[in-house]
């Protein structure tokens, strides 16, 4: 994700170089924001696809990052409509958080995390990998 972030930052810099807004004419501003938003949406899709199920999987099972990202990517490709709606809901929640000076995120982020965990448990069959944590057995005394 750090590498994607660095490439994203470089792409944003290139957009600013190739589409400078020296004069604030409507067509210049619309072109700048249109290209910038399109490139940003592409990077958002990459980050979402790589991390939607990989982070819960890495926490739940003894897997490496590459396995988590590949599993997450396969799950996204198999469930495109549902995960597109899920990505839009995350965007709406972040917008609500922004509009409320981030106060709504106190409630929304735990709800999104809880829902992501349950989506992971429903979509990914992780029984192949060993659990990261096991509960201790009850004493039979």
C-alpha positions in Angstrom: 0.0 0.0 0.0 2.9 2.3 0.6 4.2 1.7 -2.9 0.7 2.4 -4.3 0.6 5.6 -2.3 3.9 6.8 -3.6 2.9 6.1 -7.2 -0.5 7.8 -6.5 1.3 10.9 -5.2 3.6 11.0 -8.3 0.5 10.7 -10.6 -1.2 13.5 -8.8 2.0 15.6 -9.3 2.0 14.8 -13.0 -1.6 15.8 -13.3 -0.8 19.1 -11.8 2.1 19.5 -14.2 0.3 18.5 -17.4 -3.0 20.3 -16.5 -2.0 23.5 -14.8 -4.8 25.8 -13.7 -3.1 29.1 -14.3 -6.3 30.8 -15.1 -9.5 29.8 -13.3 -11.7 29.4 -16.4 -14.4 26.8 -16.1 -13.2 24.5 -18.8 -9.7 24.4 -17.3 -11.0 23.7 -13.8 -13.4 21.0 -15.1 -10.6 19.3 -17.1 -8.2 19.4 -14.1 -10.8 18.0 -11.7 -12.1 15.4 -14.2 -8.7 14.0 -14.9 -7.6 14.1 -11.3 -10.8 12.4 -10.1 -10.5 9.7 -12.7 -6.9 8.9 -11.8 -7.8 9.0 -8.1 -10.7 6.7 -8.7 -8.4 4.2 -10.4 -6.0 4.2 -7.5 -8.9 3.9 -5.0 -10.1 0.8 -6.9 -6.6 -0.7 -6.7 -6.3 -0.1 -3.0 -9.8 -1.3 -2.3 -9.3 -4.5 -4.3 -6.0 -5.3 -2.6 -7.1 -4.6 1.0 -10.8 -5.2 1.3 -10.3 -8.8 2.5 -6.5 -9.1 2.9 -6.3 -7.1 6.1 -9.0 -9.2 8.0 -7.4 -12.4 6.6 -3.9 -11.5 7.7 -5.3 -10.8 11.2 -7.4 -14.0 11.3 -5.1 -16.6 9.6 -1.4 -17.3 9.5 -1.0 -16.0 5.9 1.4 -13.6 4.3 0.6 -10.4 2.5 0.8 -11.8 -1.0 -1.7 -14.5 -0.2 -4.0 -12.0 1.4 -3.9 -9.6 -1.6 -4.4 -12.4 -4.1 -7.3 -13.8 -2.1 -8.8 -10.4 -1.8 -8.4 -9.7 -5.5 -10.1 -13.0 -6.4 -13.0 -12.3 -4.1 -13.5 -8.8 -5.6 -13.4 -10.1 -9.1 -16.0 -12.8 -8.2 -18.3 -10.3 -6.4 -18.0 -7.1 -8.4 -21.5 -5.7 -8.0 -21.8 -6.3 -4.2 -18.3 -4.9 -3.6 -18.9 -1.9 -5.8 -21.9 -1.1 -3.5 -19.7 -1.7 -0.5 -17.0 0.7 -1.8 -19.7 3.3 -2.5 -21.0 2.9 1.1 -17.5 3.4 2.5 -17.2 6.5 0.4 -20.5 7.8 1.6 -19.5 7.1 5.2 -16.3 9.0 4.8 -18.1 11.9 3.2 -20.5 12.0 6.2 -17.5 11.9 8.5 -15.9 14.8 6.6 -19.1 16.9 6.7 -19.4 16.4 10.5 -15.8 17.4 11.1 -14.9 13.7 11.5 -17.1 13.3 14.5 -19.4 10.8 12.8 -16.3 8.6 12.1 -16.3 7.7 15.8 -19.4 5.6 15.1 -19.0 4.8 11.4 -15.5 3.4 11.5 -16.2 0.6 14.1 -19.4 -0.2 12.2 -17.5 -0.4 8.9 -14.8 -2.6 10.6 -17.5 -4.9 12.0 -19.3 -5.2 8.7 -16.0 -5.9 6.9 -15.1 -8.6 9.3 -18.5 -10.3 8.7 -18.2 -9.9 4.9 -14.7 -11.5 5.1 -16.1 -14.5 7.1 -19.0 -14.9 4.6 -17.0 -14.5 1.3 -13.6 -16.1 2.1 -13.2 -19.8 2.9 -10.1 -19.5 5.0 -10.2 -23.0 6.5 -7.2 -24.0 4.4 -4.9 -21.7 6.5 -4.1 -22.2 10.2 -5.8 -19.8 12.6 -3.6 -17.1 14.0 -5.0 -17.4 17.5 -6.7 -20.4 19.0 -8.8 -20.3 22.1 -7.5 -22.4 25.0 -9.4 -25.6 25.7 -11.7 -25.7 28.7 -10.5 -27.8 31.6 -12.4 -31.0 31.8 -12.1 -31.3 35.6 
